[in-house]
């Protein structure tokens, strides 16, 4: 595998899952694979789980790791061509990328949607520039439209906790005070559609996701109806995708908060969220603290998803 930005890059999903479970049994069994190889992790946005889990995964494989926070301690980077650079950005990404690439073997990039222009966000300009100009394998640590490391960890977690071959998985919108990208719900939907799960998306009208990610999912505007018989509830906020309201908060309706009464409609479902989570906006205290909440094991599996991806990339380097 050269680059990793979506579920299709991973290849056979069942094989990838088996690899994840093998790594989880002994995450140091490939500790020499990354010897004398360096991972550079580039963050245009904040991170906790992604930073720690990916760095740990690289260390498990014997890699050296470097972390660059673009907005803290680095030159501000211009990303547009044709701009007269007379402002506060003294370096262009097109020079910075090959320079950064000269110090490493693999690059991870985290760059969120800017909500200034939907077409530009959905073109994935920043991560695609790294793929085009670095000459190195590049993987997404969350981009404008997808968060594949998170979704892979979500899938691993569902596989571990499911009690039926075809569980009902529900992705539910929940309120949030700020405008959040569609990357996590897009990606989760894409990965769920790659399985044979019974997959349902529920949200208020106006919060429809891009059809390419919705895929074959059932879309249900009645949250209570969507929850009926569910085995897994995945809560996440996102801002509007449809024009002319792209990136806007259309509702903060607390009636969509996941609480005990709603979870009682399910088939004793597990509660999931990518974290960080706004308590008593997205989910009530009693739900996230219940024994059916699996947000911590889900977060722990971020190390495993990252390690599978890095292992496949390193194997691709060695095959040259």
C-alpha positions as CSV (number, residue, x, y, z in Angstrom):
1,X,0.0,0.0,0.0
2,X,1.4,3.4,-1.0
3,X,-1.1,5.9,0.3
4,X,-4.1,5.7,2.7
5,X,-7.0,8.1,2.5
6,X,-10.1,5.9,2.4
7,X,-11.3,2.3,2.9
8,X,-10.6,1.3,-0.7
9,X,-6.9,1.9,-0.1
10,X,-6.8,-0.8,2.5
11,X,-7.6,-3.7,0.1
12,X,-9.5,-6.7,1.3
13,X,-11.3,-5.5,4.5
14,X,-11.6,-9.0,6.1
15,X,-7.9,-9.5,5.7
16,X,-7.2,-6.1,7.2
17,X,-9.4,-7.0,10.2
18,X,-7.6,-10.3,10.7
19,X,-4.3,-8.5,10.6
20,X,-5.6,-6.0,13.2
21,X,-6.6,-8.8,15.5
22,X,-3.2,-10.5,15.1
23,X,-1.4,-7.3,15.9
24,X,-3.6,-6.7,18.9
25,X,-2.5,-10.1,20.3
26,X,1.2,-9.0,20.1
27,X,1.7,-5.4,18.9
28,X,5.5,-5.8,19.0
29,X,5.8,-8.8,16.7
30,X,6.9,-6.5,13.8
31,X,9.1,-4.3,15.9
32,X,12.0,-4.4,13.4
33,X,9.9,-3.6,10.3
34,X,10.4,0.1,10.8
35,X,14.0,0.1,11.8
36,X,15.9,3.2,10.4
37,X,12.6,4.5,9.0
38,X,11.2,7.8,10.1
39,X,7.5,8.9,10.3
40,X,6.7,12.6,10.1
41,X,3.3,13.5,11.5
42,X,2.1,17.0,10.3
43,X,-0.7,18.6,12.2
44,X,-2.6,21.6,10.7
45,X,-5.2,21.0,13.5
46,X,-5.4,19.9,17.1
47,X,-5.2,16.3,18.1
48,X,-5.1,14.0,21.1
49,X,-6.0,10.4,20.1
50,X,-4.6,10.6,16.6
51,X,-1.3,12.0,17.7
52,X,-0.7,9.6,20.6
53,X,-2.1,6.5,18.9
54,X,-0.2,7.0,15.6
55,X,3.0,7.8,17.3
56,X,2.6,4.7,19.5
57,X,1.8,2.5,16.5
58,X,5.0,3.7,14.8
59,X,7.1,3.1,17.8
60,X,5.6,-0.5,18.0
61,X,7.0,-1.0,14.5
62,X,10.4,0.3,15.4
63,X,10.1,3.7,13.6
64,X,11.5,7.0,14.5
65,X,8.8,9.7,14.8
66,X,8.8,13.4,14.4
67,X,5.8,15.7,15.0
68,X,5.3,19.1,13.4
69,X,2.5,21.4,14.5
70,X,2.2,23.8,11.6
71,X,0.4,26.5,13.6
72,X,2.7,26.3,16.6
73,X,6.4,26.8,16.2
74,X,6.5,26.5,12.4
75,X,6.3,29.1,9.6
76,X,2.7,29.8,8.5
77,X,2.2,28.1,5.2
78,X,0.5,29.4,2.1
79,X,-1.5,26.8,0.2
80,X,-2.8,28.7,-2.8
81,X,-0.9,29.1,-6.1
82,X,-0.7,32.6,-7.7
83,X,-0.9,34.4,-4.4
84,X,1.3,37.4,-3.8
85,X,2.9,36.4,-0.5
86,X,2.9,39.8,1.2
87,X,0.9,38.7,4.2
88,X,1.7,36.6,7.3
89,X,2.6,33.4,5.5
90,X,6.3,33.5,4.6
91,X,6.6,29.9,3.2
92,X,4.6,28.1,0.5
93,X,3.5,24.5,1.0
94,X,5.0,23.6,-2.4
95,X,8.5,24.3,-1.1
96,X,7.8,23.0,2.4
97,X,6.5,19.6,1.3
98,X,9.6,18.4,-0.5
99,X,11.8,19.8,2.3
100,X,9.8,17.9,5.0
101,X,9.9,14.8,2.8
102,X,13.7,14.9,2.7
103,X,13.8,14.2,6.4
104,X,11.4,11.2,6.5
105,X,10.2,8.0,4.9
106,X,6.4,8.2,5.6
107,X,4.2,11.2,6.1
108,X,0.9,11.5,8.1
109,X,-1.2,14.6,7.5
110,X,-4.1,16.1,9.5
111,X,-5.9,19.0,7.9
112,X,-9.5,19.8,8.5
113,X,-12.1,21.4,6.2
114,X,-11.9,25.2,6.3
115,X,-15.6,25.8,5.5
116,X,-14.7,28.7,3.1
117,X,-15.5,26.8,-0.1
118,X,-17.2,23.4,-0.3
119,X,-15.6,22.4,-3.6
120,X,-12.1,23.3,-2.3
121,X,-12.7,21.3,0.9
122,X,-14.0,18.3,-1.0
123,X,-11.1,18.4,-3.4
124,X,-8.8,17.5,-0.5
125,X,-6.2,20.0,-1.7
126,X,-3.8,19.8,1.2
127,X,-3.4,16.0,1.5
128,X,-3.3,15.7,-2.3
129,X,-0.5,18.2,-2.5
130,X,1.5,16.0,-0.1
131,X,0.8,12.9,-2.2
132,X,1.7,14.7,-5.4
133,X,4.9,16.6,-4.3
134,X,6.4,14.7,-1.4
135,X,7.5,11.6,-3.2
136,X,6.7,9.7,0.0
137,X,3.9,7.5,1.1
138,X,1.2,9.6,2.7
139,X,-1.7,8.7,5.0
140,X,-4.6,10.7,6.3
141,X,-4.8,11.5,10.0
142,X,-8.1,13.2,9.2
143,X,-8.7,15.3,6.1
144,X,-11.5,17.6,5.0
145,X,-13.8,14.8,4.0
146,X,-12.7,11.6,5.7
147,X,-11.1,10.3,8.9
148,X,-10.1,6.7,7.8
149,X,-7.9,5.8,10.8
150,X,-10.9,6.5,13.1
151,X,-13.3,4.6,10.9
152,X,-11.0,1.6,10.8
153,X,-10.8,1.6,14.6
154,X,-14.6,1.9,14.7
155,X,-14.9,-1.2,12.5
156,X,-12.5,-3.2,14.6
157,X,-14.4,-2.3,17.7
158,X,-17.8,-3.3,16.2
159,X,-16.3,-6.6,15.1
160,X,-15.1,-7.2,18.7
161,X,-18.4,-6.4,20.4
162,X,-21.0,-7.6,17.9
163,X,-23.1,-10.6,18.9
164,X,-24.8,-11.2,15.6
165,X,-23.2,-11.6,12.1
166,X,-25.1,-8.6,10.7
167,X,-25.6,-6.0,13.5
168,X,-27.8,-2.9,13.1
169,X,-25.5,0.1,13.2
170,X,-27.0,3.6,13.5
171,X,-25.1,6.8,12.9
172,X,-27.0,9.6,14.6
173,X,-26.5,13.3,14.4
174,X,-26.5,15.1,17.8
175,X,-26.3,18.8,18.7
176,X,-23.1,20.7,19.1
177,X,-22.5,24.5,19.7
178,X,-19.9,24.8,16.9
179,X,-19.7,24.0,13.2
180,X,-17.9,20.6,12.8
181,X,-16.7,19.0,9.6
182,X,-18.4,16.1,7.9
183,X,-15.2,14.0,7.9
184,X,-16.0,11.6,10.7
185,X,-19.6,10.8,9.6
186,X,-18.6,10.7,5.9
187,X,-15.8,8.2,6.7
188,X,-17.9,6.1,9.1
189,X,-20.6,5.8,6.5
190,X,-18.1,4.8,3.8
191,X,-16.7,2.1,6.0
192,X,-20.0,0.8,7.2
193,X,-21.2,0.6,3.5
194,X,-18.1,-1.6,2.8
195,X,-19.5,-4.2,5.3
196,X,-22.8,-6.2,5.1
197,X,-24.1,-4.5,8.3
198,X,-27.7,-3.1,8.5
199,X,-26.6,0.6,8.4
200,X,-28.9,3.5,9.2
201,X,-28.2,7.2,9.2
202,X,-30.5,9.5,11.2
203,X,-30.4,13.3,11.3
204,X,-32.7,16.4,11.1
205,X,-33.6,17.6,7.7
206,X,-31.0,19.8,6.2
207,X,-28.1,17.7,7.5
208,X,-28.0,15.3,4.6
209,X,-24.4,14.1,3.8
210,X,-22.8,13.9,0.4
211,X,-24.6,11.1,-1.5
212,X,-21.2,9.4,-2.3
213,X,-20.8,8.7,1.4
214,X,-24.4,7.9,2.2
215,X,-24.2,5.1,-0.4
216,X,-26.7,2.3,0.3
217,X,-27.5,3.4,3.9
218,X,-31.1,3.8,5.0
219,X,-31.7,7.5,5.9
220,X,-34.3,8.0,8.6
221,X,-35.3,11.5,9.9
222,X,-37.1,10.1,12.9
223,X,-34.4,9.4,15.4
224,X,-36.6,7.2,17.7
225,X,-37.6,5.0,14.7
226,X,-33.9,4.7,13.7
227,X,-32.9,3.5,17.1
228,X,-35.4,0.7,17.3
229,X,-33.5,-2.7,17.5
230,X,-30.1,-1.1,17.0
231,X,-27.0,-3.0,18.2
232,X,-24.7,0.0,18.0
233,X,-25.4,3.7,18.3
234,X,-22.6,6.0,16.9
235,X,-23.3,9.6,17.8
236,X,-21.6,12.5,16.0
237,X,-22.3,16.1,15.2
238,X,-21.7,17.6,11.8
239,X,-22.5,20.8,10.1
240,X,-24.6,21.2,6.9
241,X,-23.2,19.9,3.7
242,X,-25.8,21.1,1.2
243,X,-25.4,24.5,-0.4
244,X,-26.1,27.3,0.4
245,X,-25.7,26.3,4.0
246,X,-22.4,24.4,3.8
247,X,-20.5,24.5,7.1
248,X,-23.4,26.1,9.0
249,X,-25.1,25.1,12.2
250,X,-28.7,24.7,11.4
251,X,-29.9,23.3,14.7
252,X,-28.8,22.7,18.3
253,X,-32.0,20.9,19.1
254,X,-31.3,19.0,22.4
255,X,-34.1,16.6,21.5
256,X,-31.4,14.8,19.5
257,X,-29.1,14.3,22.4
258,X,-28.6,10.6,23.1
259,X,-30.0,9.8,26.5
260,X,-31.2,6.7,28.4
261,X,-34.7,6.9,27.1
262,X,-33.5,6.7,23.5
263,X,-31.0,3.9,24.3
264,X,-33.9,1.9,25.8
265,X,-35.4,1.8,22.3
266,X,-32.4,-0.2,21.0
267,X,-31.4,-3.9,21.3
268,X,-29.3,-3.0,24.4
269,X,-27.0,-1.2,22.0
270,X,-23.4,-0.2,22.6
271,X,-22.7,3.5,22.5
272,X,-19.9,4.8,20.4
273,X,-18.3,8.2,19.7
274,X,-14.9,9.2,18.2
275,X,-14.2,11.6,21.1
276,X,-13.8,14.3,22.2
277,X,-17.4,14.5,23.2
278,X,-19.5,17.3,24.6
279,X,-21.4,15.7,27.4
280,X,-25.1,16.5,27.7
281,X,-25.0,18.0,24.2
282,X,-24.1,14.9,22.2
283,X,-24.7,12.3,25.0
284,X,-25.8,12.4,28.6
285,X,-23.5,11.4,31.4
286,X,-25.4,8.3,32.3
287,X,-25.2,6.9,28.7
288,X,-21.5,7.6,28.2
289,X,-20.7,6.2,31.7
290,X,-22.8,3.1,31.3
291,X,-21.4,-0.4,30.9
292,X,-22.7,-0.3,27.3
293,X,-20.5,2.6,26.4
294,X,-17.4,1.4,24.4
295,X,-15.8,4.8,23.7
296,X,-12.6,4.0,25.6
297,X,-12.0,0.6,23.8
298,X,-12.9,2.3,20.6
299,X,-10.2,5.0,21.2
300,X,-7.7,2.3,22.2
301,X,-8.2,0.6,18.9
302,X,-6.8,3.8,17.2
303,X,-3.4,2.4,18.0
304,X,-4.3,-0.9,16.2
305,X,-5.8,0.8,13.1
306,X,-2.7,3.0,12.7
307,X,-0.4,0.1,13.2
308,X,-2.0,-2.0,10.4
309,X,-1.8,1.0,8.0
310,X,1.8,1.8,8.8
311,X,2.7,-1.9,8.6
312,X,1.2,-2.1,5.1
313,X,3.0,1.1,4.0
314,X,6.3,-0.1,5.4
315,X,5.9,-3.5,3.6
316,X,5.3,-1.5,0.4
317,X,8.6,0.3,0.9
318,X,10.5,-2.9,1.6
319,X,9.0,-4.4,-1.6
320,X,10.7,-1.9,-3.8
